[in-house]
Amino acid sequence: MRRNETEHIGEIIQKFLRQQGLESPLNEYRLLQAWNDVVGPTLARYTNNLYIKNQTLYVHLTSSVLRQELMMNRELLVKNLNRQVGAQVIVNIVFR
């Protein structure tokens, strides 16, 4: 017998993750991993601690000059990070 109502495996996995409440933690993990790709390895060396809380990405930096530069490009960073993950994970970035 052949089924006409077939689904792609990606859709099935995404439904399962959503049902189990694992979709947002997985997207948060992907976003943290995408940080190095978005800002580049040179800027990533100056970051110590990255974490997400209440749709806000907290970034600890060792350079005050870099902090000022990134604060001016905050909206672009949020947009690029969310695009890299493929979902709206964060709405703001706090640099410390």
PDB file with one MODEL, atoms N, CA, C and O in Angstrom:
MODEL        1
ATOM      1  N   MET A   1       0.831  -1.187   0.000  1.00  0.00           N
ATOM      2  CA  MET A   1       0.000   0.000   0.000  1.00  0.00           C
ATOM      3  C   MET A   1       0.871   1.244   0.000  1.00  0.00           C
ATOM      4  O   MET A   1       1.921   1.293   0.642  1.00  0.00           O
ATOM      5  N   ARG A   2       0.430   2.206  -0.705  1.00  0.00           N
ATOM      6  CA  ARG A   2       1.183   3.453  -0.805  1.00  0.00           C
ATOM      7  C   ARG A   2       0.381   4.577  -0.162  1.00  0.00           C
ATOM      8  O   ARG A   2      -0.818   4.724  -0.399  1.00  0.00           O
ATOM      9  N   ARG A   3       1.071   5.365   0.655  1.00  0.00           N
ATOM     10  CA  ARG A   3       0.409   6.485   1.319  1.00  0.00           C
ATOM     11  C   ARG A   3       0.536   7.743   0.471  1.00  0.00           C
ATOM     12  O   ARG A   3       1.582   8.013  -0.119  1.00  0.00           O
ATOM     13  N   ASN A   4      -0.527   8.487   0.425  1.00  0.00           N
ATOM     14  CA  ASN A   4      -0.518   9.740  -0.306  1.00  0.00           C
ATOM     15  C   ASN A   4      -0.162  10.927   0.588  1.00  0.00           C
ATOM     16  O   ASN A   4       0.258  11.974   0.096  1.00  0.00           O
ATOM     17  N   GLU A   5      -0.329  10.765   1.886  1.00  0.00           N
ATOM     18  CA  GLU A   5      -0.104  11.867   2.818  1.00  0.00           C
ATOM     19  C   GLU A   5       1.276  11.746   3.463  1.00  0.00           C
ATOM     20  O   GLU A   5       1.390  11.632   4.683  1.00  0.00           O
ATOM     21  N   THR A   6       2.298  11.771   2.656  1.00  0.00           N
ATOM     22  CA  THR A   6       3.655  11.655   3.190  1.00  0.00           C
ATOM     23  C   THR A   6       4.141  13.021   3.666  1.00  0.00           C
ATOM     24  O   THR A   6       3.723  14.060   3.154  1.00  0.00           O
ATOM     25  N   GLU A   7       5.031  12.997   4.657  1.00  0.00           N
ATOM     26  CA  GLU A   7       5.626  14.216   5.200  1.00  0.00           C
ATOM     27  C   GLU A   7       7.132  14.104   5.119  1.00  0.00           C
ATOM     28  O   GLU A   7       7.690  13.009   5.173  1.00  0.00           O
ATOM     29  N   HIS A   8       7.774  15.227   4.992  1.00  0.00           N
ATOM     30  CA  HIS A   8       9.228  15.244   5.000  1.00  0.00           C
ATOM     31  C   HIS A   8       9.733  14.978   6.411  1.00  0.00           C
ATOM     32  O   HIS A   8       9.095  15.358   7.392  1.00  0.00           O
ATOM     33  N   ILE A   9      10.876  14.329   6.501  1.00  0.00           N
ATOM     34  CA  ILE A   9      11.433  13.981   7.806  1.00  0.00           C
ATOM     35  C   ILE A   9      11.757  15.233   8.620  1.00  0.00           C
ATOM     36  O   ILE A   9      11.633  15.217   9.845  1.00  0.00           O
ATOM     37  N   GLY A  10      12.167  16.313   7.962  1.00  0.00           N
ATOM     38  CA  GLY A  10      12.465  17.558   8.663  1.00  0.00           C
ATOM     39  C   GLY A  10      11.250  18.137   9.353  1.00  0.00           C
ATOM     40  O   GLY A  10      11.348  18.654  10.466  1.00  0.00           O
ATOM     41  N   GLU A  11      10.096  18.053   8.694  1.00  0.00           N
ATOM     42  CA  GLU A  11       8.854  18.546   9.283  1.00  0.00           C
ATOM     43  C   GLU A  11       8.445  17.706  10.483  1.00  0.00           C
ATOM     44  O   GLU A  11       7.955  18.238  11.479  1.00  0.00           O
ATOM     45  N   ILE A  12       8.643  16.403  10.394  1.00  0.00           N
ATOM     46  CA  ILE A  12       8.291  15.506  11.498  1.00  0.00           C
ATOM     47  C   ILE A  12       9.177  15.782  12.708  1.00  0.00           C
ATOM     48  O   ILE A  12       8.698  15.826  13.841  1.00  0.00           O
ATOM     49  N   ILE A  13      10.463  15.968  12.460  1.00  0.00           N
ATOM     50  CA  ILE A  13      11.391  16.252  13.566  1.00  0.00           C
ATOM     51  C   ILE A  13      11.050  17.588  14.208  1.00  0.00           C
ATOM     52  O   ILE A  13      11.078  17.708  15.433  1.00  0.00           O
ATOM     53  N   GLN A  14      10.728  18.590  13.405  1.00  0.00           N
ATOM     54  CA  GLN A  14      10.386  19.901  13.945  1.00  0.00           C
ATOM     55  C   GLN A  14       9.099  19.834  14.781  1.00  0.00           C
ATOM     56  O   GLN A  14       9.016  20.473  15.830  1.00  0.00           O
ATOM     57  N   LYS A  15       8.112  19.082  14.338  1.00  0.00           N
ATOM     58  CA  LYS A  15       6.884  18.904  15.120  1.00  0.00           C
ATOM     59  C   LYS A  15       7.177  18.226  16.450  1.00  0.00           C
ATOM     60  O   LYS A  15       6.638  18.614  17.487  1.00  0.00           O
ATOM     61  N   PHE A  16       8.040  17.205  16.414  1.00  0.00           N
ATOM     62  CA  PHE A  16       8.403  16.497  17.633  1.00  0.00           C
ATOM     63  C   PHE A  16       9.110  17.430  18.616  1.00  0.00           C
ATOM     64  O   PHE A  16       8.788  17.441  19.804  1.00  0.00           O
ATOM     65  N   LEU A  17      10.064  18.208  18.125  1.00  0.00           N
ATOM     66  CA  LEU A  17      10.784  19.138  19.000  1.00  0.00           C
ATOM     67  C   LEU A  17       9.844  20.172  19.600  1.00  0.00           C
ATOM     68  O   LEU A  17       9.971  20.529  20.771  1.00  0.00           O
ATOM     69  N   ARG A  18       8.899  20.652  18.794  1.00  0.00           N
ATOM     70  CA  ARG A  18       7.932  21.629  19.289  1.00  0.00           C
ATOM     71  C   ARG A  18       7.032  21.015  20.355  1.00  0.00           C
ATOM     72  O   ARG A  18       6.734  21.661  21.359  1.00  0.00           O
ATOM     73  N   GLN A  19       6.597  19.778  20.146  1.00  0.00           N
ATOM     74  CA  GLN A  19       5.727  19.108  21.117  1.00  0.00           C
ATOM     75  C   GLN A  19       6.449  18.850  22.439  1.00  0.00           C
ATOM     76  O   GLN A  19       5.845  18.939  23.508  1.00  0.00           O
ATOM     77  N   GLN A  20       7.730  18.533  22.364  1.00  0.00           N
ATOM     78  CA  GLN A  20       8.507  18.235  23.563  1.00  0.00           C
ATOM     79  C   GLN A  20       9.067  19.489  24.241  1.00  0.00           C
ATOM     80  O   GLN A  20       9.680  19.390  25.304  1.00  0.00           O
ATOM     81  N   GLY A  21       8.864  20.665  23.638  1.00  0.00           N
ATOM     82  CA  GLY A  21       9.363  21.906  24.206  1.00  0.00           C
ATOM     83  C   GLY A  21      10.868  22.074  24.036  1.00  0.00           C
ATOM     84  O   GLY A  21      11.511  22.757  24.833  1.00  0.00           O
ATOM     85  N   LEU A  22      11.421  21.468  23.021  1.00  0.00           N
ATOM     86  CA  LEU A  22      12.863  21.518  22.805  1.00  0.00           C
ATOM     87  C   LEU A  22      13.268  22.446  21.662  1.00  0.00           C
ATOM     88  O   LEU A  22      14.459  22.622  21.404  1.00  0.00           O
ATOM     89  N   GLU A  23      12.308  23.031  20.987  1.00  0.00           N
ATOM     90  CA  GLU A  23      12.632  23.856  19.831  1.00  0.00           C
ATOM     91  C   GLU A  23      13.370  25.140  20.236  1.00  0.00           C
ATOM     92  O   GLU A  23      14.386  25.477  19.629  1.00  0.00           O
ATOM     93  N   SER A  24      12.876  25.856  21.248  1.00  0.00           N
ATOM     94  CA  SER A  24      13.537  27.107  21.621  1.00  0.00           C
ATOM     95  C   SER A  24      14.912  26.880  22.260  1.00  0.00           C
ATOM     96  O   SER A  24      15.831  27.634  21.941  1.00  0.00           O
ATOM     97  N   PRO A  25      15.115  25.890  23.142  1.00  0.00           N
ATOM     98  CA  PRO A  25      16.489  25.661  23.632  1.00  0.00           C
ATOM     99  C   PRO A  25      17.457  25.281  22.520  1.00  0.00           C
ATOM    100  O   PRO A  25      18.623  25.672  22.553  1.00  0.00           O
ATOM    101  N   LEU A  26      16.987  24.530  21.545  1.00  0.00           N
ATOM    102  CA  LEU A  26      17.837  24.160  20.420  1.00  0.00           C
ATOM    103  C   LEU A  26      18.197  25.385  19.578  1.00  0.00           C
ATOM    104  O   LEU A  26      19.340  25.527  19.143  1.00  0.00           O
ATOM    105  N   ASN A  27      17.228  26.262  19.351  1.00  0.00           N
ATOM    106  CA  ASN A  27      17.500  27.485  18.598  1.00  0.00           C
ATOM    107  C   ASN A  27      18.447  28.407  19.364  1.00  0.00           C
ATOM    108  O   ASN A  27      19.294  29.063  18.757  1.00  0.00           O
ATOM    109  N   GLU A  28      18.314  28.462  20.690  1.00  0.00           N
ATOM    110  CA  GLU A  28      19.234  29.264  21.499  1.00  0.00           C
ATOM    111  C   GLU A  28      20.654  28.718  21.390  1.00  0.00           C
ATOM    112  O   GLU A  28      21.608  29.486  21.266  1.00  0.00           O
ATOM    113  N   TYR A  29      20.793  27.412  21.435  1.00  0.00           N
ATOM    114  CA  TYR A  29      22.115  26.795  21.287  1.00  0.00           C
ATOM    115  C   TYR A  29      22.707  27.104  19.914  1.00  0.00           C
ATOM    116  O   TYR A  29      23.890  27.426  19.797  1.00  0.00           O
ATOM    117  N   ARG A  30      21.885  27.004  18.889  1.00  0.00           N
ATOM    118  CA  ARG A  30      22.348  27.310  17.528  1.00  0.00           C
ATOM    119  C   ARG A  30      22.800  28.759  17.415  1.00  0.00           C
ATOM    120  O   ARG A  30      23.796  29.049  16.753  1.00  0.00           O
ATOM    121  N   LEU A  31      22.070  29.671  18.059  1.00  0.00           N
ATOM    122  CA  LEU A  31      22.430  31.077  18.006  1.00  0.00           C
ATOM    123  C   LEU A  31      23.768  31.321  18.693  1.00  0.00           C
ATOM    124  O   LEU A  31      24.596  32.075  18.180  1.00  0.00           O
ATOM    125  N   LEU A  32      23.988  30.700  19.832  1.00  0.00           N
ATOM    126  CA  LEU A  32      25.269  30.862  20.525  1.00  0.00           C
ATOM    127  C   LEU A  32      26.417  30.319  19.690  1.00  0.00           C
ATOM    128  O   LEU A  32      27.508  30.889  19.687  1.00  0.00           O
ATOM    129  N   GLN A  33      26.180  29.227  18.984  1.00  0.00           N
ATOM    130  CA  GLN A  33      27.205  28.666  18.110  1.00  0.00           C
ATOM    131  C   GLN A  33      27.436  29.545  16.881  1.00  0.00           C
ATOM    132  O   GLN A  33      28.535  29.560  16.329  1.00  0.00           O
ATOM    133  N   ALA A  34      26.407  30.273  16.453  1.00  0.00           N
ATOM    134  CA  ALA A  34      26.515  31.124  15.267  1.00  0.00           C
ATOM    135  C   ALA A  34      27.235  32.434  15.558  1.00  0.00           C
ATOM    136  O   ALA A  34      27.594  33.150  14.623  1.00  0.00           O
ATOM    137  N   TRP A  35      27.457  32.767  16.821  1.00  0.00           N
ATOM    138  CA  TRP A  35      28.109  34.025  17.185  1.00  0.00           C
ATOM    139  C   TRP A  35      29.460  34.169  16.475  1.00  0.00           C
ATOM    140  O   TRP A  35      29.752  35.221  15.905  1.00  0.00           O
ATOM    141  N   ASN A  36      30.275  33.125  16.507  1.00  0.00           N
ATOM    142  CA  ASN A  36      31.600  33.180  15.882  1.00  0.00           C
ATOM    143  C   ASN A  36      31.501  33.387  14.373  1.00  0.00           C
ATOM    144  O   ASN A  36      32.320  34.096  13.788  1.00  0.00           O
ATOM    145  N   ASP A  37      30.513  32.778  13.749  1.00  0.00           N
ATOM    146  CA  ASP A  37      30.350  32.929  12.297  1.00  0.00           C
ATOM    147  C   ASP A  37      29.899  34.339  11.925  1.00  0.00           C
ATOM    148  O   ASP A  37      30.322  34.877  10.902  1.00  0.00           O
ATOM    149  N   VAL A  38      29.049  34.935  12.745  1.00  0.00           N
ATOM    150  CA  VAL A  38      28.491  36.245  12.422  1.00  0.00           C
ATOM    151  C   VAL A  38      29.505  37.363  12.685  1.00  0.00           C
ATOM    152  O   VAL A  38      29.673  38.249  11.848  1.00  0.00           O
ATOM    153  N   VAL A  39      30.180  37.331  13.837  1.00  0.00           N
ATOM    154  CA  VAL A  39      31.109  38.418  14.156  1.00  0.00           C
ATOM    155  C   VAL A  39      32.518  38.149  13.649  1.00  0.00           C
ATOM    156  O   VAL A  39      33.313  39.080  13.523  1.00  0.00           O
ATOM    157  N   GLY A  40      32.838  36.903  13.358  1.00  0.00           N
ATOM    158  CA  GLY A  40      34.173  36.564  12.872  1.00  0.00           C
ATOM    159  C   GLY A  40      35.090  36.139  14.011  1.00  0.00           C
ATOM    160  O   GLY A  40      34.842  36.471  15.170  1.00  0.00           O
ATOM    161  N   PRO A  41      36.146  35.406  13.684  1.00  0.00           N
ATOM    162  CA  PRO A  41      37.030  34.869  14.724  1.00  0.00           C
ATOM    163  C   PRO A  41      37.830  35.939  15.461  1.00  0.00           C
ATOM    164  O   PRO A  41      38.173  35.752  16.628  1.00  0.00           O
ATOM    165  N   THR A  42      38.131  37.049  14.806  1.00  0.00           N
ATOM    166  CA  THR A  42      38.908  38.106  15.464  1.00  0.00           C
ATOM    167  C   THR A  42      38.114  38.753  16.589  1.00  0.00           C
ATOM    168  O   THR A  42      38.629  38.927  17.693  1.00  0.00           O
ATOM    169  N   LEU A  43      36.864  39.110  16.317  1.00  0.00           N
ATOM    170  CA  LEU A  43      36.029  39.721  17.348  1.00  0.00           C
ATOM    171  C   LEU A  43      35.591  38.706  18.396  1.00  0.00           C
ATOM    172  O   LEU A  43      35.386  39.059  19.557  1.00  0.00           O
ATOM    173  N   ALA A  44      35.448  37.462  17.996  1.00  0.00           N
ATOM    174  CA  ALA A  44      35.007  36.425  18.936  1.00  0.00           C
ATOM    175  C   ALA A  44      36.058  36.173  20.023  1.00  0.00           C
ATOM    176  O   ALA A  44      35.718  35.700  21.107  1.00  0.00           O
ATOM    177  N   ARG A  45      37.318  36.482  19.746  1.00  0.00           N
ATOM    178  CA  ARG A  45      38.367  36.292  20.759  1.00  0.00           C
ATOM    179  C   ARG A  45      38.183  37.212  21.953  1.00  0.00           C
ATOM    180  O   ARG A  45      38.652  36.895  23.047  1.00  0.00           O
ATOM    181  N   TYR A  46      37.514  38.337  21.773  1.00  0.00           N
ATOM    182  CA  TYR A  46      37.318  39.302  22.848  1.00  0.00           C
ATOM    183  C   TYR A  46      36.049  39.043  23.658  1.00  0.00           C
ATOM    184  O   TYR A  46      35.731  39.813  24.564  1.00  0.00           O
ATOM    185  N   THR A  47      35.326  37.978  23.347  1.00  0.00           N
ATOM    186  CA  THR A  47      34.114  37.640  24.098  1.00  0.00           C
ATOM    187  C   THR A  47      34.413  36.510  25.073  1.00  0.00           C
ATOM    188  O   THR A  47      35.043  35.514  24.716  1.00  0.00           O
ATOM    189  N   ASN A  48      33.958  36.676  26.295  1.00  0.00           N
ATOM    190  CA  ASN A  48      34.182  35.672  27.333  1.00  0.00           C
ATOM    191  C   ASN A  48      32.983  34.777  27.557  1.00  0.00           C
ATOM    192  O   ASN A  48      33.097  33.552  27.513  1.00  0.00           O
ATOM    193  N   ASN A  49      31.854  35.373  27.791  1.00  0.00           N
ATOM    194  CA  ASN A  49      30.686  34.624  28.226  1.00  0.00           C
ATOM    195  C   ASN A  49      29.477  35.049  27.405  1.00  0.00           C
ATOM    196  O   ASN A  49      29.164  36.236  27.321  1.00  0.00           O
ATOM    197  N   LEU A  50      28.808  34.094  26.811  1.00  0.00           N
ATOM    198  CA  LEU A  50      27.582  34.340  26.048  1.00  0.00           C
ATOM    199  C   LEU A  50      26.460  33.518  26.660  1.00  0.00           C
ATOM    200  O   LEU A  50      26.613  32.319  26.893  1.00  0.00           O
ATOM    201  N   TYR A  51      25.332  34.167  26.918  1.00  0.00           N
ATOM    202  CA  TYR A  51      24.155  33.416  27.353  1.00  0.00           C
ATOM    203  C   TYR A  51      22.898  34.186  26.982  1.00  0.00           C
ATOM    204  O   TYR A  51      22.929  35.399  26.775  1.00  0.00           O
ATOM    205  N   ILE A  52      21.789  33.452  26.903  1.00  0.00           N
ATOM    206  CA  ILE A  52      20.509  34.034  26.516  1.00  0.00           C
ATOM    207  C   ILE A  52      19.544  33.893  27.684  1.00  0.00           C
ATOM    208  O   ILE A  52      19.408  32.824  28.280  1.00  0.00           O
ATOM    209  N   LYS A  53      18.877  35.003  27.994  1.00  0.00           N
ATOM    210  CA  LYS A  53      17.862  34.996  29.049  1.00  0.00           C
ATOM    211  C   LYS A  53      16.743  35.934  28.626  1.00  0.00           C
ATOM    212  O   LYS A  53      16.988  37.106  28.343  1.00  0.00           O
ATOM    213  N   ASN A  54      15.531  35.431  28.583  1.00  0.00           N
ATOM    214  CA  ASN A  54      14.346  36.219  28.208  1.00  0.00           C
ATOM    215  C   ASN A  54      14.511  36.914  26.853  1.00  0.00           C
ATOM    216  O   ASN A  54      14.254  38.111  26.725  1.00  0.00           O
ATOM    217  N   GLN A  55      14.934  36.166  25.866  1.00  0.00           N
ATOM    218  CA  GLN A  55      15.126  36.629  24.486  1.00  0.00           C
ATOM    219  C   GLN A  55      16.141  37.766  24.387  1.00  0.00           C
ATOM    220  O   GLN A  55      16.086  38.565  23.452  1.00  0.00           O
ATOM    221  N   THR A  56      17.064  37.844  25.343  1.00  0.00           N
ATOM    222  CA  THR A  56      18.137  38.825  25.317  1.00  0.00           C
ATOM    223  C   THR A  56      19.459  38.087  25.375  1.00  0.00           C
ATOM    224  O   THR A  56      19.674  37.245  26.247  1.00  0.00           O
ATOM    225  N   LEU A  57      20.339  38.404  24.446  1.00  0.00           N
ATOM    226  CA  LEU A  57      21.674  37.813  24.419  1.00  0.00           C
ATOM    227  C   LEU A  57      22.598  38.698  25.237  1.00  0.00           C
ATOM    228  O   LEU A  57      22.716  39.894  24.970  1.00  0.00           O
ATOM    229  N   TYR A  58      23.254  38.111  26.235  1.00  0.00           N
ATOM    230  CA  TYR A  58      24.223  38.819  27.064  1.00  0.00           C
ATOM    231  C   TYR A  58      25.614  38.413  26.614  1.00  0.00           C
ATOM    232  O   TYR A  58      25.935  37.228  26.539  1.00  0.00           O
ATOM    233  N   VAL A  59      26.439  39.416  26.315  1.00  0.00           N
ATOM    234  CA  VAL A  59      27.785  39.185  25.804  1.00  0.00           C
ATOM    235  C   VAL A  59      28.769  39.918  26.703  1.00  0.00           C
ATOM    236  O   VAL A  59      28.680  41.135  26.861  1.00  0.00           O
ATOM    237  N   HIS A  60      29.710  39.183  27.295  1.00  0.00           N
ATOM    238  CA  HIS A  60      30.759  39.784  28.107  1.00  0.00           C
ATOM    239  C   HIS A  60      31.983  39.995  27.230  1.00  0.00           C
ATOM    240  O   HIS A  60      32.505  39.054  26.631  1.00  0.00           O
ATOM    241  N   LEU A  61      32.432  41.242  27.163  1.00  0.00           N
ATOM    242  CA  LEU A  61      33.560  41.604  26.305  1.00  0.00           C
ATOM    243  C   LEU A  61      34.750  42.050  27.150  1.00  0.00           C
ATOM    244  O   LEU A  61      34.586  42.559  28.260  1.00  0.00           O
ATOM    245  N   THR A  62      35.950  41.850  26.606  1.00  0.00           N
ATOM    246  CA  THR A  62      37.166  42.277  27.309  1.00  0.00           C
ATOM    247  C   THR A  62      37.688  43.607  26.793  1.00  0.00           C
ATOM    248  O   THR A  62      38.647  44.143  27.349  1.00  0.00           O
ATOM    249  N   SER A  63      37.087  44.150  25.750  1.00  0.00           N
ATOM    250  CA  SER A  63      37.535  45.405  25.156  1.00  0.00           C
ATOM    251  C   SER A  63      36.407  46.429  25.182  1.00  0.00           C
ATOM    252  O   SER A  63      35.332  46.197  24.629  1.00  0.00           O
ATOM    253  N   SER A  64      36.663  47.568  25.834  1.00  0.00           N
ATOM    254  CA  SER A  64      35.639  48.613  25.890  1.00  0.00           C
ATOM    255  C   SER A  64      35.439  49.279  24.529  1.00  0.00           C
ATOM    256  O   SER A  64      34.336  49.729  24.217  1.00  0.00           O
ATOM    257  N   VAL A  65      36.482  49.346  23.727  1.00  0.00           N
ATOM    258  CA  VAL A  65      36.367  49.930  22.389  1.00  0.00           C
ATOM    259  C   VAL A  65      35.478  49.050  21.517  1.00  0.00           C
ATOM    260  O   VAL A  65      34.623  49.551  20.787  1.00  0.00           O
ATOM    261  N   LEU A  66      35.681  47.760  21.595  1.00  0.00           N
ATOM    262  CA  LEU A  66      34.854  46.825  20.843  1.00  0.00           C
ATOM    263  C   LEU A  66      33.403  46.876  21.319  1.00  0.00           C
ATOM    264  O   LEU A  66      32.481  46.752  20.514  1.00  0.00           O
ATOM    265  N   ARG A  67      33.200  47.056  22.617  1.00  0.00           N
ATOM    266  CA  ARG A  67      31.845  47.151  23.165  1.00  0.00           C
ATOM    267  C   ARG A  67      31.104  48.333  22.543  1.00  0.00           C
ATOM    268  O   ARG A  67      29.947  48.201  22.145  1.00  0.00           O
ATOM    269  N   GLN A  68      31.765  49.481  22.459  1.00  0.00           N
ATOM    270  CA  GLN A  68      31.141  50.658  21.846  1.00  0.00           C
ATOM    271  C   GLN A  68      30.813  50.416  20.380  1.00  0.00           C
ATOM    272  O   GLN A  68      29.740  50.794  19.909  1.00  0.00           O
ATOM    273  N   GLU A  69      31.727  49.791  19.663  1.00  0.00           N
ATOM    274  CA  GLU A  69      31.514  49.516  18.240  1.00  0.00           C
ATOM    275  C   GLU A  69      30.332  48.568  18.035  1.00  0.00           C
ATOM    276  O   GLU A  69      29.508  48.779  17.145  1.00  0.00           O
ATOM    277  N   LEU A  70      30.255  47.533  18.854  1.00  0.00           N
ATOM    278  CA  LEU A  70      29.155  46.577  18.718  1.00  0.00           C
ATOM    279  C   LEU A  70      27.823  47.172  19.155  1.00  0.00           C
ATOM    280  O   LEU A  70      26.776  46.810  18.619  1.00  0.00           O
ATOM    281  N   MET A  71      27.855  48.084  20.126  1.00  0.00           N
ATOM    282  CA  MET A  71      26.606  48.720  20.560  1.00  0.00           C
ATOM    283  C   MET A  71      25.983  49.540  19.431  1.00  0.00           C
ATOM    284  O   MET A  71      24.760  49.637  19.327  1.00  0.00           O
ATOM    285  N   MET A  72      26.831  50.126  18.591  1.00  0.00           N
ATOM    286  CA  MET A  72      26.305  50.916  17.471  1.00  0.00           C
ATOM    287  C   MET A  72      25.701  50.019  16.392  1.00  0.00           C
ATOM    288  O   MET A  72      24.842  50.466  15.632  1.00  0.00           O
ATOM    289  N   ASN A  73      26.133  48.768  16.315  1.00  0.00           N
ATOM    290  CA  ASN A  73      25.631  47.830  15.305  1.00  0.00           C
ATOM    291  C   ASN A  73      24.736  46.751  15.915  1.00  0.00           C
ATOM    292  O   ASN A  73      24.607  45.664  15.353  1.00  0.00           O
ATOM    293  N   ARG A  74      24.133  47.038  17.036  1.00  0.00           N
ATOM    294  CA  ARG A  74      23.334  46.053  17.772  1.00  0.00           C
ATOM    295  C   ARG A  74      22.165  45.509  16.956  1.00  0.00           C
ATOM    296  O   ARG A  74      21.953  44.297  16.917  1.00  0.00           O
ATOM    297  N   GLU A  75      21.407  46.386  16.306  1.00  0.00           N
ATOM    298  CA  GLU A  75      20.233  45.929  15.553  1.00  0.00           C
ATOM    299  C   GLU A  75      20.626  45.027  14.391  1.00  0.00           C
ATOM    300  O   GLU A  75      19.951  44.037  14.111  1.00  0.00           O
ATOM    301  N   LEU A  76      21.710  45.368  13.722  1.00  0.00           N
ATOM    302  CA  LEU A  76      22.193  44.549  12.609  1.00  0.00           C
ATOM    303  C   LEU A  76      22.656  43.175  13.115  1.00  0.00           C
ATOM    304  O   LEU A  76      22.420  42.161  12.458  1.00  0.00           O
ATOM    305  N   LEU A  77      23.306  43.143  14.267  1.00  0.00           N
ATOM    306  CA  LEU A  77      23.742  41.870  14.849  1.00  0.00           C
ATOM    307  C   LEU A  77      22.551  40.986  15.202  1.00  0.00           C
ATOM    308  O   LEU A  77      22.563  39.786  14.927  1.00  0.00           O
ATOM    309  N   VAL A  78      21.526  41.574  15.808  1.00  0.00           N
ATOM    310  CA  VAL A  78      20.322  40.805  16.160  1.00  0.00           C
ATOM    311  C   VAL A  78      19.700  40.208  14.906  1.00  0.00           C
ATOM    312  O   VAL A  78      19.320  39.037  14.880  1.00  0.00           O
ATOM    313  N   LYS A  79      19.604  41.026  13.875  1.00  0.00           N
ATOM    314  CA  LYS A  79      19.012  40.560  12.617  1.00  0.00           C
ATOM    315  C   LYS A  79      19.835  39.438  11.990  1.00  0.00           C
ATOM    316  O   LYS A  79      19.279  38.434  11.545  1.00  0.00           O
ATOM    317  N   ASN A  80      21.156  39.605  11.952  1.00  0.00           N
ATOM    318  CA  ASN A  80      22.020  38.592  11.342  1.00  0.00           C
ATOM    319  C   ASN A  80      22.053  37.293  12.144  1.00  0.00           C
ATOM    320  O   ASN A  80      22.073  36.209  11.561  1.00  0.00           O
ATOM    321  N   LEU A  81      22.059  37.390  13.460  1.00  0.00           N
ATOM    322  CA  LEU A  81      22.054  36.177  14.284  1.00  0.00           C
ATOM    323  C   LEU A  81      20.751  35.406  14.118  1.00  0.00           C
ATOM    324  O   LEU A  81      20.767  34.185  13.968  1.00  0.00           O
ATOM    325  N   ASN A  82      19.630  36.110  14.143  1.00  0.00           N
ATOM    326  CA  ASN A  82      18.342  35.443  13.952  1.00  0.00           C
ATOM    327  C   ASN A  82      18.236  34.825  12.565  1.00  0.00           C
ATOM    328  O   ASN A  82      17.683  33.736  12.408  1.00  0.00           O
ATOM    329  N   ARG A  83      18.763  35.513  11.564  1.00  0.00           N
ATOM    330  CA  ARG A  83      18.730  34.978  10.199  1.00  0.00           C
ATOM    331  C   ARG A  83      19.594  33.721  10.099  1.00  0.00           C
ATOM    332  O   ARG A  83      19.229  32.768   9.411  1.00  0.00           O
ATOM    333  N   GLN A  84      20.729  33.718  10.780  1.00  0.00           N
ATOM    334  CA  GLN A  84      21.619  32.555  10.751  1.00  0.00           C
ATOM    335  C   GLN A  84      20.934  31.319  11.336  1.00  0.00           C
ATOM    336  O   GLN A  84      21.134  30.205  10.852  1.00  0.00           O
ATOM    337  N   VAL A  85      20.131  31.519  12.373  1.00  0.00           N
ATOM    338  CA  VAL A  85      19.418  30.410  13.014  1.00  0.00           C
ATOM    339  C   VAL A  85      18.160  30.052  12.232  1.00  0.00           C
ATOM    340  O   VAL A  85      17.764  28.888  12.187  1.00  0.00           O
ATOM    341  N   GLY A  86      17.541  31.038  11.624  1.00  0.00           N
ATOM    342  CA  GLY A  86      16.315  30.790  10.875  1.00  0.00           C
ATOM    343  C   GLY A  86      15.066  30.947  11.710  1.00  0.00           C
ATOM    344  O   GLY A  86      13.996  30.474  11.325  1.00  0.00           O
ATOM    345  N   ALA A  87      15.189  31.613  12.858  1.00  0.00           N
ATOM    346  CA  ALA A  87      14.037  31.840  13.733  1.00  0.00           C
ATOM    347  C   ALA A  87      14.304  33.086  14.575  1.00  0.00           C
ATOM    348  O   ALA A  87      15.454  33.493  14.743  1.00  0.00           O
ATOM    349  N   GLN A  88      13.244  33.685  15.100  1.00  0.00           N
ATOM    350  CA  GLN A  88      13.392  34.846  15.981  1.00  0.00           C
ATOM    351  C   GLN A  88      13.693  34.338  17.383  1.00  0.00           C
ATOM    352  O   GLN A  88      12.785  33.962  18.124  1.00  0.00           O
ATOM    353  N   VAL A  89      14.962  34.330  17.738  1.00  0.00           N
ATOM    354  CA  VAL A  89      15.409  33.807  19.030  1.00  0.00           C
ATOM    355  C   VAL A  89      15.646  34.937  20.015  1.00  0.00           C
ATOM    356  O   VAL A  89      15.261  34.837  21.179  1.00  0.00           O
ATOM    357  N   ILE A  90      16.283  36.019  19.555  1.00  0.00           N
ATOM    358  CA  ILE A  90      16.580  37.147  20.443  1.00  0.00           C
ATOM    359  C   ILE A  90      15.975  38.411  19.871  1.00  0.00           C
ATOM    360  O   ILE A  90      15.744  38.519  18.666  1.00  0.00           O
ATOM    361  N   VAL A  91      15.720  39.373  20.757  1.00  0.00           N
ATOM    362  CA  VAL A  91      15.216  40.677  20.323  1.00  0.00           C
ATOM    363  C   VAL A  91      16.171  41.798  20.744  1.00  0.00           C
ATOM    364  O   VAL A  91      16.032  42.933  20.289  1.00  0.00           O
ATOM    365  N   ASN A  92      17.148  41.480  21.617  1.00  0.00           N
ATOM    366  CA  ASN A  92      18.056  42.501  22.105  1.00  0.00           C
ATOM    367  C   ASN A  92      19.390  41.850  22.472  1.00  0.00           C
ATOM    368  O   ASN A  92      19.468  40.650  22.738  1.00  0.00           O
ATOM    369  N   ILE A  93      20.435  42.680  22.478  1.00  0.00           N
ATOM    370  CA  ILE A  93      21.759  42.235  22.921  1.00  0.00           C
ATOM    371  C   ILE A  93      22.239  43.227  23.974  1.00  0.00           C
ATOM    372  O   ILE A  93      22.132  44.441  23.797  1.00  0.00           O
ATOM    373  N   VAL A  94      22.769  42.690  25.073  1.00  0.00           N
ATOM    374  CA  VAL A  94      23.358  43.509  26.121  1.00  0.00           C
ATOM    375  C   VAL A  94      24.841  43.201  26.163  1.00  0.00           C
ATOM    376  O   VAL A  94      25.241  42.048  26.323  1.00  0.00           O
ATOM    377  N   PHE A  95      25.660  44.242  26.018  1.00  0.00           N
ATOM    378  CA  PHE A  95      27.106  44.081  26.072  1.00  0.00           C
ATOM    379  C   PHE A  95      27.605  44.510  27.433  1.00  0.00           C
ATOM    380  O   PHE A  95      27.247  45.578  27.929  1.00  0.00           O
ATOM    381  N   ARG A  96      28.436  43.668  28.037  1.00  0.00           N
ATOM    382  CA  ARG A  96      28.979  43.981  29.365  1.00  0.00           C
ATOM    383  C   ARG A  96      30.464  43.931  29.341  1.00  0.00           C
ATOM    384  O   ARG A  96      31.107  44.165  30.364  1.00  0.00           O
TER     385      ARG A  96
ENDMDL
END
